[in-house]
Amino acid sequence: MRGHWEAEGDVIVDIEPLKAFLRDALQRSGHEGLLRCKGVVRTQSGWQLLQWTEDGLALESFAPQETSRLEWIATGQSESDRLRRLLTG
């Protein structure tokens, strides 16, 4: 399942629940993962480029653009719904 959200620049995402969600989803689906996440989010720490890799969630600070974007492929509707709630409150 593919999901895509765009949010205005003033939306702030708490990165810790997002990291925990991604770790849990990867553990449930096995090392094959089927969960890939990359994009741009504004967190409590500022703007972050985020990418889920085989080694975990990689975060890198960067200069923001006007729009934040997060794209992912999740294993099923429940993961997609949980991620949507984390991102949109």
PAPABA-706914 format. One record per atom (N, C-alpha, C): atom name; y, z, x; chain. Coordinates in Angstrom, 2 decimals, decimal comma. Atoms other than C-alpha are relative to their C-alpha. Layout:
<vexdrens>
VEXDREN|a|c2|c3|c1|c
VEXDREN|CA|Y|Z|X|A
...
</vexdrens>
This chain:
<vexdrens>
VEXDREN|a|c2|c3|c1|c
VEXDREN|N|-1,16|0,00|0,84|A
VEXDREN|CA|0,00|0,00|0,00|A
VEXDREN|C|1,23|0,00|0,90|A
VEXDREN|N|-1,20|0,12|-0,81|A
VEXDREN|CA|3,35|-0,96|1,41|A
VEXDREN|C|1,17|0,58|-0,77|A
VEXDREN|N|-1,16|-0,58|0,65|A
VEXDREN|CA|6,48|0,98|0,67|A
VEXDREN|C|1,24|-0,27|0,83|A
VEXDREN|N|-1,24|0,25|-0,72|A
VEXDREN|CA|10,08|0,42|1,57|A
VEXDREN|C|1,15|0,62|-0,79|A
VEXDREN|N|-1,18|-0,59|0,63|A
VEXDREN|CA|13,17|2,47|0,80|A
VEXDREN|C|1,19|-0,21|0,91|A
VEXDREN|N|-1,24|-0,01|-0,75|A
VEXDREN|CA|16,74|2,07|1,85|A
VEXDREN|C|0,88|1,08|-0,60|A
VEXDREN|N|-0,85|-1,09|0,48|A
VEXDREN|CA|19,16|4,94|1,61|A
VEXDREN|C|1,36|-0,11|0,65|A
VEXDREN|N|-1,34|-0,01|-0,58|A
VEXDREN|CA|22,87|5,30|2,14|A
VEXDREN|C|0,02|0,94|1,20|A
VEXDREN|N|-0,05|-0,75|-1,25|A
VEXDREN|CA|23,88|6,78|5,47|A
VEXDREN|C|0,16|1,49|-0,13|A
VEXDREN|N|-0,22|-1,44|0,13|A
VEXDREN|CA|24,70|10,19|4,03|A
VEXDREN|C|-1,26|0,75|-0,44|A
VEXDREN|N|1,25|-0,66|0,35|A
VEXDREN|CA|21,08|10,89|3,04|A
VEXDREN|C|-0,59|0,63|1,26|A
VEXDREN|N|0,57|-0,70|-1,15|A
VEXDREN|CA|19,58|13,50|5,36|A
VEXDREN|C|-1,44|0,37|-0,33|A
VEXDREN|N|1,42|-0,28|0,16|A
VEXDREN|CA|15,83|13,81|5,77|A
VEXDREN|C|-0,37|1,13|0,95|A
VEXDREN|N|0,51|-1,07|-0,86|A
VEXDREN|CA|14,25|17,01|7,07|A
VEXDREN|C|-1,24|-0,54|0,70|A
VEXDREN|N|1,05|0,69|-0,75|A
VEXDREN|CA|12,02|15,63|9,82|A
VEXDREN|C|-1,30|0,80|0,09|A
VEXDREN|N|1,22|-0,80|-0,15|A
VEXDREN|CA|9,56|18,55|10,00|A
VEXDREN|C|-1,01|-0,26|-1,13|A
VEXDREN|N|0,97|0,34|1,05|A
VEXDREN|CA|7,98|17,98|6,53|A
VEXDREN|C|-0,51|-1,43|0,13|A
VEXDREN|N|0,45|1,39|-0,19|A
VEXDREN|CA|7,87|14,25|7,30|A
VEXDREN|C|-1,05|-0,08|1,09|A
VEXDREN|N|0,99|-0,02|-1,08|A
VEXDREN|CA|6,06|14,89|10,58|A
VEXDREN|C|-1,32|0,61|-0,47|A
VEXDREN|N|1,21|-0,65|0,50|A
VEXDREN|CA|3,62|17,25|8,85|A
VEXDREN|C|-0,75|-0,92|-0,96|A
VEXDREN|N|0,63|0,95|0,92|A
VEXDREN|CA|2,98|14,68|6,11|A
VEXDREN|C|-0,76|-1,08|0,75|A
VEXDREN|N|0,63|1,08|-0,75|A
VEXDREN|CA|2,21|11,95|8,63|A
VEXDREN|C|-1,24|0,49|0,74|A
VEXDREN|N|1,17|-0,57|-0,68|A
VEXDREN|CA|-0,11|14,21|10,63|A
VEXDREN|C|-1,15|0,21|-0,98|A
VEXDREN|N|1,04|-0,26|1,01|A
VEXDREN|CA|-1,99|15,25|7,47|A
VEXDREN|C|-0,63|-1,30|-0,48|A
VEXDREN|N|0,52|1,27|0,49|A
VEXDREN|CA|-2,32|11,67|6,24|A
VEXDREN|C|-0,90|-0,65|1,03|A
VEXDREN|N|0,83|0,59|-1,04|A
VEXDREN|CA|-3,69|10,52|9,58|A
VEXDREN|C|-1,33|0,74|0,11|A
VEXDREN|N|1,24|-0,78|-0,07|A
VEXDREN|CA|-6,21|13,37|9,67|A
VEXDREN|C|-0,92|-0,32|-1,17|A
VEXDREN|N|0,82|0,30|1,18|A
VEXDREN|CA|-7,38|12,60|6,13|A
VEXDREN|C|-0,63|-1,38|0,09|A
VEXDREN|N|0,51|1,37|-0,01|A
VEXDREN|CA|-7,81|8,89|6,82|A
VEXDREN|C|-0,80|-0,32|1,25|A
VEXDREN|N|0,75|0,24|-1,23|A
VEXDREN|CA|-9,43|9,26|10,25|A
VEXDREN|C|0,85|-0,71|1,03|A
VEXDREN|N|-0,79|0,56|-1,10|A
VEXDREN|CA|-8,34|7,83|13,59|A
VEXDREN|C|0,41|-1,44|-0,26|A
VEXDREN|N|-0,41|1,36|0,36|A
VEXDREN|CA|-8,29|4,31|12,14|A
VEXDREN|C|1,41|0,04|-0,57|A
VEXDREN|N|-1,37|-0,25|0,41|A
VEXDREN|CA|-5,20|5,74|10,53|A
VEXDREN|C|0,39|-0,67|-1,30|A
VEXDREN|N|-0,51|0,75|1,13|A
VEXDREN|CA|-4,19|3,03|8,12|A
VEXDREN|C|1,36|0,50|-0,44|A
VEXDREN|N|-1,34|-0,45|0,31|A
VEXDREN|CA|-0,87|4,80|8,20|A
VEXDREN|C|0,87|-0,36|1,19|A
VEXDREN|N|-0,93|0,38|-1,04|A
VEXDREN|CA|1,87|3,18|10,21|A
VEXDREN|C|1,38|0,27|-0,56|A
VEXDREN|N|-1,33|-0,35|0,47|A
VEXDREN|CA|5,42|4,39|9,98|A
VEXDREN|C|1,00|-0,35|1,08|A
VEXDREN|N|-1,07|0,24|-0,95|A
VEXDREN|CA|8,53|3,11|11,66|A
VEXDREN|C|1,28|-0,19|-0,79|A
VEXDREN|N|-1,25|0,18|0,69|A
VEXDREN|CA|12,14|3,08|10,78|A
VEXDREN|C|1,09|0,88|0,54|A
VEXDREN|N|-1,19|-0,73|-0,39|A
VEXDREN|CA|15,43|4,86|10,91|A
VEXDREN|C|0,27|1,03|-1,08|A
VEXDREN|N|-0,36|-1,04|0,95|A
VEXDREN|CA|16,23|8,17|9,28|A
VEXDREN|C|1,12|0,86|0,58|A
VEXDREN|N|-1,00|-0,97|-0,43|A
VEXDREN|CA|19,14|10,57|9,42|A
VEXDREN|C|-0,59|1,37|-0,26|A
VEXDREN|N|0,59|-1,32|0,11|A
VEXDREN|CA|17,83|14,06|10,08|A
VEXDREN|C|1,06|1,06|0,24|A
VEXDREN|N|-0,92|-1,09|-0,29|A
VEXDREN|CA|19,40|17,48|10,54|A
VEXDREN|C|0,54|-0,12|1,43|A
VEXDREN|N|-0,40|0,15|-1,40|A
VEXDREN|CA|19,57|16,56|14,25|A
VEXDREN|C|0,80|-1,26|0,26|A
VEXDREN|N|-0,70|1,26|-0,18|A
VEXDREN|CA|21,31|13,23|13,67|A
VEXDREN|C|-0,92|-1,18|-0,28|A
VEXDREN|N|0,77|1,20|0,26|A
VEXDREN|CA|20,06|9,66|13,50|A
VEXDREN|C|-1,18|-0,11|0,96|A
VEXDREN|N|1,22|0,11|-0,80|A
VEXDREN|CA|16,51|9,06|14,72|A
VEXDREN|C|-0,70|-1,33|-0,28|A
VEXDREN|N|0,94|1,10|0,14|A
VEXDREN|CA|14,42|6,00|15,36|A
VEXDREN|C|-1,37|0,64|0,02|A
VEXDREN|N|1,27|-0,68|0,09|A
VEXDREN|CA|10,95|7,04|14,29|A
VEXDREN|C|-1,12|-1,01|-0,07|A
VEXDREN|N|1,16|0,89|-0,02|A
VEXDREN|CA|7,61|5,44|14,97|A
VEXDREN|C|-1,26|0,83|0,13|A
VEXDREN|N|1,29|-0,69|-0,05|A
VEXDREN|CA|4,11|6,71|14,25|A
VEXDREN|C|-0,89|-0,82|0,92|A
VEXDREN|N|0,87|0,68|-0,95|A
VEXDREN|CA|1,79|5,85|17,14|A
VEXDREN|C|-1,35|0,70|0,02|A
VEXDREN|N|1,31|-0,65|-0,12|A
VEXDREN|CA|-1,81|6,67|18,04|A
VEXDREN|C|0,13|1,39|0,60|A
VEXDREN|N|-0,21|-1,30|-0,65|A
VEXDREN|CA|-0,42|9,59|20,05|A
VEXDREN|C|0,81|0,97|-0,85|A
VEXDREN|N|-0,78|-0,88|0,86|A
VEXDREN|CA|1,65|11,00|17,20|A
VEXDREN|C|1,29|-0,66|-0,43|A
VEXDREN|N|-1,28|0,49|0,48|A
VEXDREN|CA|5,15|10,67|15,86|A
VEXDREN|C|1,01|0,00|1,13|A
VEXDREN|N|-1,00|0,11|-1,06|A
VEXDREN|CA|7,68|9,39|18,37|A
VEXDREN|C|1,38|-0,08|-0,63|A
VEXDREN|N|-1,37|-0,02|0,49|A
VEXDREN|CA|11,35|10,14|17,74|A
VEXDREN|C|0,95|-0,30|1,15|A
VEXDREN|N|-1,00|0,31|-1,01|A
VEXDREN|CA|14,31|8,76|19,59|A
VEXDREN|C|1,36|-0,06|-0,67|A
VEXDREN|N|-1,35|0,03|0,55|A
VEXDREN|CA|17,99|9,39|18,92|A
VEXDREN|C|0,63|-1,36|0,27|A
VEXDREN|N|-0,67|1,27|-0,22|A
VEXDREN|CA|20,18|6,33|18,50|A
VEXDREN|C|1,27|-0,04|-0,84|A
VEXDREN|N|-1,23|0,16|0,77|A
VEXDREN|CA|23,51|5,14|17,15|A
VEXDREN|C|-0,33|-0,62|-1,36|A
VEXDREN|N|0,38|0,45|1,34|A
VEXDREN|CA|23,34|4,63|13,37|A
VEXDREN|C|0,61|-1,33|-0,39|A
VEXDREN|N|-0,58|1,14|0,69|A
VEXDREN|CA|23,83|1,49|11,37|A
VEXDREN|C|0,44|0,52|-1,37|A
VEXDREN|N|-0,50|-0,47|1,29|A
VEXDREN|CA|25,30|1,62|7,86|A
VEXDREN|C|-1,13|0,47|-0,91|A
VEXDREN|N|1,11|-0,31|0,91|A
VEXDREN|CA|21,89|1,80|6,18|A
VEXDREN|C|-1,17|0,54|0,79|A
VEXDREN|N|1,23|-0,48|-0,62|A
VEXDREN|CA|18,84|3,84|7,05|A
VEXDREN|C|-1,17|-0,66|-0,72|A
VEXDREN|N|1,14|0,70|0,57|A
VEXDREN|CA|15,46|2,24|6,47|A
VEXDREN|C|-1,29|0,63|0,52|A
VEXDREN|N|1,32|-0,51|-0,38|A
VEXDREN|CA|11,91|3,51|6,50|A
VEXDREN|C|-1,04|-0,89|-0,65|A
VEXDREN|N|1,06|0,84|0,51|A
VEXDREN|CA|8,86|1,30|6,12|A
VEXDREN|C|-1,33|0,62|0,41|A
VEXDREN|N|1,30|-0,53|-0,36|A
VEXDREN|CA|5,25|2,32|6,05|A
VEXDREN|C|-1,10|-0,71|-0,75|A
VEXDREN|N|1,21|0,41|0,71|A
VEXDREN|CA|1,75|1,35|5,08|A
VEXDREN|C|-0,82|1,27|-0,16|A
VEXDREN|N|0,75|-1,23|0,26|A
VEXDREN|CA|-0,15|4,21|3,44|A
VEXDREN|C|-1,35|-0,35|-0,60|A
VEXDREN|N|1,37|0,26|0,43|A
VEXDREN|CA|-3,78|4,55|2,47|A
VEXDREN|C|-0,13|-0,01|-1,52|A
VEXDREN|N|0,15|-0,04|1,45|A
VEXDREN|CA|-3,16|5,17|-1,23|A
VEXDREN|C|1,25|0,51|-0,68|A
VEXDREN|N|-1,17|-0,36|0,79|A
VEXDREN|CA|-0,79|6,05|-4,03|A
VEXDREN|C|0,46|1,43|0,26|A
VEXDREN|N|-0,43|-1,39|-0,18|A
VEXDREN|CA|-0,83|9,80|-3,40|A
VEXDREN|C|0,84|0,17|1,26|A
VEXDREN|N|-0,79|-0,08|-1,23|A
VEXDREN|CA|0,40|9,41|0,19|A
VEXDREN|C|1,36|-0,65|-0,20|A
VEXDREN|N|-1,26|0,69|0,23|A
VEXDREN|CA|3,04|6,93|-0,91|A
VEXDREN|C|0,93|0,84|-0,86|A
VEXDREN|N|-0,82|-0,84|0,86|A
VEXDREN|CA|4,24|9,24|-3,69|A
VEXDREN|C|0,53|1,21|0,74|A
VEXDREN|N|-0,45|-1,18|-0,76|A
VEXDREN|CA|4,39|12,26|-1,36|A
VEXDREN|C|1,12|-0,39|0,96|A
VEXDREN|N|-1,02|0,43|-0,94|A
VEXDREN|CA|6,38|10,29|1,20|A
VEXDREN|C|1,30|-0,32|-0,74|A
VEXDREN|N|-1,20|0,30|0,79|A
VEXDREN|CA|8,76|9,03|-1,49|A
VEXDREN|C|0,74|1,30|-0,35|A
VEXDREN|N|-0,64|-1,27|0,35|A
VEXDREN|CA|9,40|12,64|-2,60|A
VEXDREN|C|0,69|0,63|1,21|A
VEXDREN|N|-0,62|-0,55|-1,21|A
VEXDREN|CA|10,08|13,73|0,98|A
VEXDREN|C|1,32|-0,70|0,30|A
VEXDREN|N|-1,18|0,79|-0,37|A
VEXDREN|CA|12,60|10,93|1,43|A
VEXDREN|C|1,10|0,05|-1,04|A
VEXDREN|N|-1,01|0,09|1,05|A
VEXDREN|CA|14,35|11,05|-1,92|A
VEXDREN|C|0,30|1,32|-0,66|A
VEXDREN|N|-0,23|-1,31|0,59|A
VEXDREN|CA|14,14|14,73|-2,80|A
VEXDREN|C|-0,61|0,03|-1,36|A
</vexdrens>
